[in-house]
Amino acid sequence: MHVSDNQYYILKDVHVISRLGGSSGCLPHKDALIYDRQELMELLEGDYVKEVTLMKPCGGEIRGLKLTRRGEWLLRKLEAKYAVDKTEPCEVESAGQVCLGPDLVDILRDMYHFCRLKKSGGIFPHKEAESYLQDDLEFLYLNGYIFKIQLGAKPGKREKGFVLSNKGEAVVRTAEEAAESCR
């Protein structure tokens, strides 16, 4: 598929906004209204972005767009073409961060690595999460380390599971760096 300049900037915006802490990992639909609907639909049909629904602990939902693996690959390819500055946004440490035990960190690491598998589609399914204590998953969810996610707009093809929040990914990165320094 040939991607126009506007579609490249849509992909870039979805990527950048999904990495920011306040957007909960997706570009909300209300923010996507500024883009041309036809170009956005072409990206959805080309499987470069997908529609997601994130459930928050307060009961609210965020419906939005997230890059697929194919979209991430295309964006990296286009960034090389456009020679864009590839600096990542800086991480801000939260003062109210809860200290997690080794069991909870292991759950986050398992989710992180499972979500990176191609077959997972970027989510940690409910059936995989059944092997963990529900209290641990609830604790991680209520403290903002993971989000419940529901993929797909059609009722028959919905996938339910969990994804890591930026806060959860920061914990995993810290644990991976600590494990790497011990080797």
C-alpha positions in Angstrom: 0.0 0.0 0.0 1.3 3.4 -0.9 1.0 5.7 2.2 0.5 9.4 1.6 2.2 12.1 3.6 -0.9 12.8 5.6 -1.2 9.1 6.5 2.4 9.0 7.6 1.7 11.9 10.0 -1.4 10.1 11.2 0.7 7.0 12.0 3.3 9.2 13.7 0.7 10.9 15.8 -0.9 7.6 16.9 2.5 6.4 17.8 3.6 9.5 19.8 0.2 10.0 21.6 0.0 6.3 22.5 3.4 6.6 24.3 2.3 9.5 26.5 1.0 8.7 29.9 -2.2 10.7 29.8 -3.6 9.1 26.6 -3.7 5.6 28.2 -1.9 4.0 25.2 -4.2 4.9 22.3 -5.2 7.9 20.3 -8.8 8.6 21.4 -11.5 8.8 18.7 -12.4 12.4 19.7 -8.8 13.4 18.9 -8.8 11.5 15.6 -11.6 13.7 14.3 -9.1 16.2 13.0 -7.9 13.7 10.4 -9.4 13.0 7.0 -11.9 10.1 7.5 -11.0 8.4 4.1 -7.3 8.3 4.9 -7.9 7.0 8.4 -10.2 4.2 7.0 -7.5 3.2 4.5 -5.1 2.8 7.4 -7.7 0.7 9.3 -8.4 -1.5 6.3 -4.7 -1.9 5.6 -4.2 -3.2 9.2 -1.8 -0.4 10.1 -4.0 0.8 13.0 -6.7 -0.9 14.9 -9.6 0.2 17.0 -9.4 -0.6 20.7 -11.5 0.0 23.8 -9.6 0.4 27.1 -11.5 0.0 30.4 -10.2 2.0 33.4 -10.6 1.1 37.0 -13.1 3.9 37.6 -15.5 2.2 35.1 -14.8 4.7 32.2 -13.8 3.6 28.7 -11.5 5.1 26.2 -12.2 4.2 22.6 -9.4 4.9 20.2 -6.8 3.9 17.8 -3.5 2.0 18.3 -0.8 1.0 15.9 -0.6 -2.7 14.9 2.8 -4.5 14.5 2.5 -3.9 10.8 1.9 -0.2 11.4 4.9 0.0 13.7 7.0 -1.6 11.0 5.8 0.7 8.3 6.3 3.8 10.6 10.0 2.7 11.2 10.5 2.3 7.5 8.9 5.7 6.7 10.9 7.4 9.4 14.1 6.2 7.7 12.7 7.6 4.5 11.8 11.0 6.0 14.9 11.1 8.2 12.9 12.1 11.2 14.6 12.8 14.6 14.0 9.5 16.5 14.3 10.8 20.1 11.9 9.2 22.6 9.9 11.3 25.0 11.5 11.5 28.4 10.2 9.4 31.2 8.9 11.1 34.3 9.1 9.2 37.6 5.9 9.2 39.6 6.3 10.2 43.3 3.3 8.1 44.3 4.5 4.9 42.8 3.8 1.7 44.8 6.6 -0.7 45.6 5.8 -4.0 43.9 6.9 -7.4 45.2 8.8 -9.9 43.0 5.6 -11.9 42.2 3.9 -8.8 40.8 7.0 -7.8 38.8 7.1 -11.3 37.3 3.5 -11.0 36.2 4.3 -7.6 34.5 7.3 -9.2 32.8 5.3 -12.1 31.6 2.6 -9.8 30.2 5.3 -7.6 28.5 7.0 -10.5 26.8 3.7 -12.3 25.9 2.4 -9.1 24.3 5.5 -8.9 22.1 4.7 -12.3 20.5 3.2 -11.9 17.0 0.4 -14.4 17.7 -0.8 -12.4 20.7 -1.9 -9.4 18.7 -0.4 -7.1 21.4 -2.7 -8.2 24.2 -2.4 -10.6 27.2 -5.6 -12.7 26.8 -7.9 -13.5 29.8 -7.4 -17.2 29.4 -3.6 -16.7 29.9 -4.3 -14.5 32.9 -6.3 -17.2 34.7 -3.0 -18.8 35.8 -2.4 -15.8 38.1 -4.1 -14.8 41.3 -7.0 -12.6 40.6 -6.1 -10.4 43.6 -2.7 -9.7 42.0 -4.2 -8.8 38.7 -6.8 -6.6 40.4 -4.1 -4.8 42.4 -2.1 -4.1 39.2 -5.2 -2.9 37.4 -6.4 -0.6 40.2 -3.0 0.9 40.6 -2.6 1.7 36.9 0.1 -0.8 35.9 -2.2 -2.7 33.5 -5.4 -1.8 31.5 -8.2 -4.1 30.6 -8.6 -4.1 26.8 -11.3 -5.2 24.4 -10.2 -5.4 20.7 -12.6 -5.2 17.8 -15.7 -3.3 17.0 -17.9 -6.3 16.1 -19.5 -8.2 18.9 -18.6 -11.6 17.5 -14.9 -10.9 17.0 -14.0 -9.3 20.3 -10.8 -10.2 22.1 -10.5 -9.4 25.8 -7.4 -9.2 27.9 -4.8 -6.9 29.4 -2.1 -4.5 28.2 0.6 -2.8 30.1 0.3 0.9 30.8 3.3 3.2 30.5 3.7 2.8 34.3 3.8 -1.0 34.0 6.3 -0.8 31.1 8.6 1.4 33.2 8.6 -1.2 36.0 9.5 -3.9 33.5 12.3 -1.8 31.9 13.7 -1.2 35.4 13.6 -4.9 36.3 15.2 -5.9 32.9 18.0 -3.4 33.4 18.6 -4.6 37.0 18.7 -8.2 35.7 21.1 -7.2 32.9 23.5 -5.5 35.3 23.7 -8.6 37.5 25.0 -10.7 34.7 
